[in-house]
Amino acid sequence: MTSEYFIVFLIVMFAIATIVFVVLYFVEAGYGLFFDRKWGPPIPNRVAWMCMEIPVFIEMLLLWYTSERRFEAVPLLFFLFFELHYFRRSLVFPWLIKGKSMMPAGIMAMGIVFNILNGYMQGEWLFHLAPEDMYQNQWLLSPQFVIGSFLFFIGMAINWHSDYIIRHLRKGNDNKHYLPSGGLFDYVTSASYFGEIIEWCGFAILTWSASGAVFAWWTFANLVPRANTVYHKYQKMFGSEVGNRKRVFPFIY
């Protein structure tokens, strides 16, 4: 894809994310706590998560491997950062899921489509379209890389720790729902979403790219309305136990 068409692609992706942001305040995506068969036949969560996430892991690998820049220090680090997240999400996280929860096939399919588009959006820019003199070794000392990397790994740590808390809410075959607590769950009801937003904002900064910024906007547009829905669900389920927690951003929203 030429640079001109790639810019159009980014604009379209940004516009779709904006529509998704608005729609998700009115429509519940029927997975997890809001599982709904109207979104398609149920698929075991482990299978659904692997099918959703592994395409972007493989796609990024191919885009990196076919690039003449693949062994340059900065693009290689970008690749490793990105793949670390999706290696865990596609090949580790699914096997940590407890119970026999399901995901509708429609939700899985939409996740697959987005991940394929996003993998192309990130990999095509970083390994093929970015100016050849942009990501040189001195980039590793730039404020963008240092600050962005810090945010990326802080966000990742929050996300992983929050997932750990959620996984250990239930004991044995218990199917009850519990209000998460501990870590950032003492401040927000969707701490794992907060971590993921911070993580991909960090990636946008450390790559200083429009493609990274569009991905960060997609993450925000998808997870902030979802966090709002979770917040109101928890208020109905747990009432005053929710206390002063915010939805996704501590002390703010």
Secondary structure, DSSP 8 states (H G I E B T S, - for coil): --HHHHHHHHHHHHHHHHHHHHHTTTS---SGGG--GGG-SEEEHHHHHHHHHHHHHHHHHHHHHTSTTTTSHHHHHHHHHHHHHHHIIIIIHHHH--S--EEEHHHHHHHHHHHHHHHHHHHHIIIIIS-TTTS-GGGGGSHHHHHHHHHHHHHHHHHHHHHHHHHTSS-TT--------SGGGGTBS-HHHHHHHHHHHHHHHHHT-HHHHHHHHHHHHHHHHHHHHHHHHHHHHHGGGGTT-BSSSTTT-
